[in-house]
Amino acid sequence: MTSSPLTPEISLNPLPQSDGSCQYTCPTSRTTILTSVNGPLEVRPKDELPNHATIEVIVKPGIGVAGVRETRLSSLIHSTLQSLILTNHHPRTLIQIVAQIVQAEDHTSLPLLLTPLLNCTILSLLIAGIPMRTVGWSVHLAVLQDTKKDIKGVEGQVFKLAKTGDGDAMETEGDEQIVVRNPNSEILSLAKSSHTLTFSKEGDVLLIESLECSQGSGGESADGQGWDITDFLKLAEEGKRICCEEGVEIVREALGDRKVF
Amino acid sequence: MTSTMSLDSPSIILPGDPLPQLSPLLTPPSSDTSTTTDTKPRSLRLGPGLTLSPTTPSTPILPYRYGTLNLNTHIKRPTASILSTPRHYHPSTNDPVLVTLLRTTAEQFIVQLTPYTPPAIIPFENYIINNAGTTASARKSRPNLPIGATIYARVAVVHKHLESVELTVPDPTFGEVISQKNTSSSSASSTSNQKNKKESSSIPAATATTGASSIANRAEVTPYILSTSQPMTKLLLAEETLGKPLLTAMAAKIPFEMIVGKNGRVWIDAATQKEVIKVVRCFKEFDEAEAWNDEDGGLAKGRYIVGKVCGK
């Protein structure tokens, strides 16, 4: 847990003028996100909700102008945060979240951006003191099919083995799957499927974004059913463990350094 | 887990954490035989950062901000809140604040609490002008405050569904803030008690001596209203603990008076204009350096800044 490939670099409050801000660097893909949270602010009359705060998420791309991809990302973040933020504490106000992609290996890859974006946003929400029901954490897992051909010695403990097969069947060498946590774009390109899982501290699912990557280890699994459900459940269990234990620990550590009085 | 950690160092509480520390306060001591006087059920008062949440079964009392738990296990009035220093001021009931008068309407003063929120109001019936409890409702007794006047008030009503925060001036120690040495003003009495309220109490003797001698050139002295960050405000309010290093160093050099509003405004007055500016400089530099994060709570940095600004 303390090893560098798993711990993101977090810098809190880099922006002096915002209510809460955070810069987050993914340890493996070096995706860097800068988010700022402001709120509660005055809301535009057309967005005003009589009993709830309006949450606005703006994702700014690293290159080019914002398009469909950014809208997709912001709607994913929005729906995740909707269940985290206690919007009824500040009715008729606006909570504005701006996320800037500072650096990314692949500016077009949704799964590579989503986890850093979510984690960074959650940290800045905490800093800003926005009322929240609980804390969530997001993890990105990539499932590789081919065990033999890739050597990914770079990341020590990043990948774990999840035995596939029916239930708790014995390890048959061919059916073994490698799960890489926080994959970078190189590993993701080899992946069979990619899963962005977000869990709350209590273990409730906040977001599942699964993607089949047929461009990876290829045609054999690209049948539209890139993963089977027992594999996925095991994966989700592992993701839950990572989010609830390690993720929350990272949050606690990051915030513990700040002096509060 | 958190309860064991909180014994040695205040541990960080995240939103949604269960608070086992609170459970002894929630259950009244029924087994206690000697509680003849303590018949009525004790109620735990929840301060900022805590809310009741019936939807989360694990934690009936839900912390919704991160921070450390501030628990007051007073027998009569147990209270709990989450201590955190957000960047902006969130008003909560009974906070002393320094506000600026924007305009006066038929039944209230409209004041600025913070620049980033809609204006707050002080209804005239909340504005008590003397010890007999006379309010400013009657036109005759109403203080004729100029626009831009600074008022020391207290937060009375904060409700999320209300348009504006309601303030009160509960007694004559509150009210318009005027330099108390300025005897010509009509509301001098209203500020006379502020001296023992928020004075740098570290050296009361020094301030007492300067009082008389400085009246001569009072005319040239304008008090200063300094905007401070939230941590700095909390530090200045806690003059006996957190703020002690800075305030003792400051008061040893220059006798001054200050009134701290929790909304991040500090009113500073001293015998001469030069001294006012010096105090302001010190506070500002201390704030910008975020010296409270230091190991020694800003003792060394506070002394250094005071020494630099005021000379040896």
Interface residues (C-beta under 8 A of the other chain):
Chain A: N13 S18 D19 G20 L41 E42 L86 H89 H90 P91 L126 I127 A128 G129 I130 P131 M132 R133 T134 V135 S200 K201 E202 V248 V251 R252 L255 G256 K259 V260 F261
Chain B: P10 S11 I12 L14 P15 G16 D17 T51 S53 T56 S58 L62 Y64 R65 Y66 G67 T68 L83 S84 T85 P86 R87 H88 H90 Y116 P118 K160 H161 P231 K234 L235 A238 L242 W292 N293
